[in-house]
Structures are given as structure tokens and as C-alpha cells.
């Protein structure tokens, strides 16, 4: 799956509800009507004025390397 805004691989999905003026960013999954976004576009997403957005994406935890 690719980002709906560019050709980069998608990492998140954006869904929204016009009736409640809410938007959600979630981990990538198959959901009808959702927009697939790459990491860059998901991180830069800003909802329309008056809307709220919930970022429900999982945090990626990278392993810590000991550099002694």
C-alpha cells in the first residue's frame, strides 16, 4: 500500500467523521474509507479548523545500543 499523497509506503491510516468533526490516525490496517498515509504525511497531518484529531498510532520503540 502506498500513501494517498505520495508514492512512499503507507505506515498509517486516516479516518474521519464529518458529523462529529473528528479525525483519527491509526496504525495501518485494512479499513474501508480510510486514507493511507506515509510516516511524513501522518506526522504532518493537521485537522481542519474546529476539528479534533486523535493520534492512536502505536509508538515505535527502537532498541538501545551500548556503545562502549
C-alpha positions in Angstrom: 0.0 0.0 0.0 1.2 3.5 -0.8 0.5 6.9 0.7 -2.5 8.6 -0.9 -0.5 11.8 -1.1 2.8 10.5 -2.5 4.3 7.2 -3.7 6.0 6.4 -0.3 5.0 3.2 1.5 2.0 3.8 3.8 2.5 3.4 7.6 -0.7 4.9 9.0 -4.4 5.4 8.1 -6.6 8.4 8.5 -10.3 8.1 9.1 -12.8 10.8 10.0 -16.4 11.5 10.8 -17.9 14.7 9.4 -20.9 14.6 11.8 -18.7 14.9 14.9 -15.8 16.8 13.3 -13.3 14.2 14.5 -10.4 12.6 12.7 -8.3 9.6 13.8 -4.7 8.5 12.9 -4.3 4.7 13.4 -1.8 2.1 12.6 -2.0 0.7 9.1 -4.9 -1.7 8.6 -7.5 -2.5 6.0 -10.4 -0.3 6.7 -12.9 0.8 4.0 -13.0 4.6 3.5 -9.7 5.3 5.3 -6.8 7.1 3.7 -3.4 5.6 3.8 -0.5 7.9 4.7 3.3 7.6 4.9 5.1 8.5 8.1 5.9 12.0 6.9 2.3 12.9 5.9 0.8 11.3 9.0 3.2 13.2 11.3 2.3 16.5 9.5 -1.4 16.0 9.4 -3.4 18.9 10.8 -7.2 18.7 11.0 -9.5 21.4 9.7 -10.3 24.4 12.0 -12.8 23.3 14.6 -12.0 19.6 14.3 -10.2 17.3 16.8 -7.8 14.6 15.9 -6.8 11.6 18.0 -3.4 10.0 17.2 -3.9 6.4 18.2 -0.8 5.1 16.4 1.5 2.7 18.3 4.8 4.2 19.4 7.8 2.5 17.7 10.4 1.7 20.4 13.8 1.2 19.0 16.4 -0.9 20.8 19.1 0.9 22.6 22.7 0.0 21.6 25.5 0.1 24.1 28.4 2.0 22.5 31.1 1.3 25.0 
